Amino acid sequence: CHWRGVMMDRLKKLALQKCTVELVRDLNPDLIRGSLFSRHMLTRDEMERLGLPVMTTRDKNHLILQVLPTKGRNAFDLFVESLQDTSRENPTHQDLADTLVAKLHELEDSSTARPAGRSS
C-alpha cells in the first residue's frame, strides 16, 4: 500500500480518540463501510470482518476506529468525507463530521496557543 509506514497526524488521531463515544454510539458502520472501502481506507479483509453477523454495531465501529489511524495522513479527511457522503441516508453522520472537524480545530488552536520552547 502506498501509505504503509505513514501514520495519521497526531492531532487528527487525538480528535478521533476524543470523539470515540459519539462515533461508537452514532456511526452506522454498514452504511459507511462501502464509502471507506472505495477510498481505500478499508481492505477487503476488513470489509469482510465488518460484514460478519456476529459483529455488533459497537464492535464494527471500534474496528473502524482502530484501523483508521493506520491508514495514512489523509485517513481523517477521507473519513470526514465519507461521513458527509453518507449523511443523506443518515443525517447523524453530518453531525459526526462536524463534531470531528470542530474537535480538530479546537486541538489545533490549543496547540498553537501554547508558547514554543520550554515546558514548565
N, C-alpha and C positions, 0 to 999 in steps of 0.2 A: 504494500500500500504506500502511496506517496506521502502519507503523513506519519509513517512509522517513526517513532522516536521523538515526535514533536507533540508536546503536551499543550493543553488548554492554558491560556493565560491565568495567572494566579487569582486575579480579581474576578474573572468570569467564573472560575471554579468555585470561589467563595460565594458568589451571588447564587449559584445553583445550590450550594450547601445551605445557605440561609433561607432559601425558598423551598427546601425539601418537604416540609409539612404540607404546604399548599399544593405542590406538584404531585406528591404521592396521593393526596386526597382528591384532587380535582382533574388530573390528567386522564384522558381517555386513551390508553395505550393501543387499543385495537384500531382507533381512528388515526393516530399519528404515526404508527409504525411504517405504513406504506410511504408516507412523505419522508420519513427519516431514511428509509431504505433507498429511495430514489435519489437522495442527496449523499449517498454513500456513508451515512452515519451508522448504519447497522449492516452487519454481514448477513449472509444467508443463514448461517447457523444461529445468530442472534434472533433473526426473524422467526425461525422455526421454534426456538425456545419461547418466544413471546406468544406463539400460537398454540402452545401446549394447553390442553384443557385443565390440567392440574394447577396451572399458574393462576393465582388470584390477580385481580387488578392491581392490588398493592405490590405483589411480587413483580409483576410486569413493570410497574413504574419504578420500583427500586432497581431493577435490572437496567432500564433505560438510563437512570441517573448514575448508575455505576459505570456504564460503558462510555457515556458522553465525554467525560474529561480525557479519555484516552484517544479520542478521535481527531485530535489536531487543533490548531489555532482557530480555525473557523467554526468549530463544532457548536459553540454557544450561539453564534449568529445564525447558523443554519437551523439550530433547534428553535430559536425565536421565529424564524421564517416559517418553519413547519407548524408551529403553534398558530401563527397568523393565517396560514393557508388552510388550516382545518377549522378555523373559527366560525365559518358559515354553518358547518354541521354541529359544532359545539361552541357556542359563544363564550363559554368559560375559558377556552384556550386563548382568546384575545386578552382576557383579564390576566391570565398567567404570563403571557408575553409582556404585557405592560408592567406587571409586578417584577419580572426578571430584569427588564431594562431599567426600571426605576431603582431597583436594588443595586445594579451595577453602577449607575450614575452616582448613587449615594456613596458607594465604596470608593469610586474614583475621586469624588470630591473630598472625602475624608483622607484619602491617601495623599492627595496633593496639598491639602491644608496643613499637613504636618511639616514642620521645618526640617530641611535636609541637614544631614550631618550627625552630630552626636545624639545619642539617646540617653535619657536620664534614668 
